[in-house]
């Protein structure tokens, strides 16, 4: 909690509050201003716009000031709890390496889909990913994963959904699609990735360029999630 007493110079509150709200460590801390009795409504509005959470006229009644401090403190801790819950939930549904939604969120989204018409699933498998990790290290593997994701993101629309199932497996859900469009998207992805070269450090800290490939299996969205993945997985190796 930050308590600012204007000591008759209310304009100082604007300057102080501006400094607080631009400080990374203090920007979210509640601010209560003690203002003069003759402070104009216009100046009070500017204080609130600047980030003052509450104000009280001087001389401040101790009981009223205490109540206002307690109210702002409770709001602050409630905000922190909500923020913590949001961060925790976000971390639980995002893959830490690629920042894509993870398997859990994929399964959640699949359970929420009511209309399966014109939706196709692409199952992507990064070829020989284990050999990249074995020959160049897991950090190099992560670089390849991120490059793969960024490459595909440039090709898909905002209506499509992209997930990392885990390891070297990814899923792309295409909306408003057809078999022909899904096949065209798969071909476009494979072609774009075939041209990629990624700079990584080998085990001896030498910078080397490596290439990578992926395989893609396609299935229309079926009523059963596992049947959809199974069909896409079967088409992956045909």
Residue, then its C-alpha position, 0 to 999 in steps of 0.5 A: x500500500x502506498x499512501x501519498x499526502x499532498x501536504x497542500x500541493x495536490x499537483x505533486x500527487x500526479x507526478x508521484x503517481x505517474x512515477x509509481x505506475x511506470x515502475x515495474x515493481x510498484x505499478x500494481x500496488x494500490x495508491x491512496x491520496x490524502x488531498x486538500x479540502x479545496x481540491x477541484x473535481x477536475x484534479x481529482x479526475x486526473x488523479x484517478x486517471x493517473x492511477x490513484x485507487x482512492x482518496x480522502x480529504x485532509x485532515x483524514x479521519x483515522x477510522x475512515x483512512x483505516x477502512x479505505x486502506x483495508x479495502x484497497x489491501x483486500x482488492x490488491x490481494x484478490x487481484x494477486x490471487x486471480x493473477x496467480x490463478x490465471x498464470x497457473x492455468x495458462x502454464x497448465x495448458x501451454x507447452x513450455x518449449x513451443x508455447x503451443x497449447x498442449x495435449x490436455x487442452x487439445x482434448x478439452x477443445x475436442x470435447x467442446x466441438x459439437x459440429x464436426x463437418x468441414x473440419x480436418x485433423x492433421x497429425x504431424x510427426x517430426x522425422x528422426x527427431x531423436x537423432x537430432x537430440x542424440x547428435x546435437x543435444x536437446x537444446x538443438x532439438x528445442x530450436x528445431x521444434x520452435x522453428x517448425x512451429x513458427x514456420x507452420x504458424x505463418x501458413x495457417x489461418x487464425x481459425x485453425x488450432x495448433x497443438x503439441x501433443x508431446x515429443x515430436x508430435x503435433x496436431x493441426x485442426x483445420x476449420x472450414x476445410x475439405x479433403x483437398x484443402x487439407x491435403x494442400x495445406x499438408x503439402x505446403x507445410x512439408x514443402x516449407x519445412x524441406x527448405x528450412x535450415x536451422x543454426x545450432x551448436x553441436x556438442x563441441x560448441x561448433x555452429x552448424x546448420x541442420x535440416x529437418x523433415x516431417x510427415x503428416x497424416x490427415x483425417x476428417x474429424x470423427x465423432x470419436x477423438x481416438x478414432x480421428x487420431x488413429x486414422x490420421x496416424x494410419x495415413x501418416x505411414x501410408 
